[in-house]
């Protein structure tokens, strides 16, 4: 099993994706750079976790879209 992300990470990732969804993509490095531009995250570790959660949410969305297309 994997690690469990805290509610803070999940909530922040969802808000960032809703407001600035076009700035994020399938590349974790691109997501980290976008996080630096958009928000003042006090810790590199927190920034990376939020960027990873955004990537996870994007993959989930794509999976749901492909399921619906079938």
C-alpha positions in Angstrom: 0.0 0.0 0.0 1.1 3.6 -0.5 1.3 6.6 1.7 -1.9 8.5 2.7 -1.9 12.2 1.8 -3.4 14.6 4.4 -6.6 16.5 3.8 -4.6 19.7 3.5 -2.7 18.3 0.5 -5.8 17.0 -1.2 -7.9 20.1 -0.6 -5.1 22.4 -1.9 -4.5 20.3 -5.0 -8.2 20.2 -5.8 -8.4 24.0 -5.4 -5.3 24.6 -7.6 -6.6 22.3 -10.3 -10.0 24.0 -10.3 -8.6 27.5 -10.6 -5.5 27.0 -12.7 -6.1 23.6 -14.4 -4.6 24.6 -17.7 -1.2 25.2 -16.1 -0.7 21.6 -15.0 0.1 18.5 -17.0 1.4 15.0 -16.9 4.9 16.0 -16.0 5.7 16.3 -12.3 8.5 18.8 -12.9 6.2 21.1 -14.9 3.7 20.8 -12.0 6.3 21.8 -9.4 7.3 24.8 -11.4 3.7 25.9 -11.8 3.2 25.5 -8.1 6.2 27.8 -7.5 4.6 30.5 -9.7 1.1 30.2 -8.4 1.4 29.8 -4.6 3.8 30.6 -1.8 4.4 27.2 -0.4 6.7 27.4 2.6 8.2 23.9 2.1 9.7 22.1 -0.8 8.3 18.8 0.6 4.7 20.2 0.8 5.0 21.6 -2.8 6.1 18.3 -4.1 3.3 16.4 -2.4 0.7 18.9 -3.8 2.2 18.6 -7.3 2.1 14.8 -7.0 -1.6 14.9 -5.9 -2.4 17.1 -8.9 -0.8 14.5 -11.2 -2.8 11.8 -9.5 -6.0 13.7 -10.0 -5.3 14.4 -13.6 -4.6 10.7 -14.2 -7.9 9.8 -12.5 -9.8 12.3 -14.7 -8.2 10.8 -17.8 -9.1 7.3 -16.7 -12.7 8.3 -16.1 -13.0 10.0 -19.5 -11.6 7.0 -21.4 -14.1 4.8 -19.5 -17.0 7.0 -20.5 -15.9 7.1 -24.1 -16.1 3.3 -24.4 
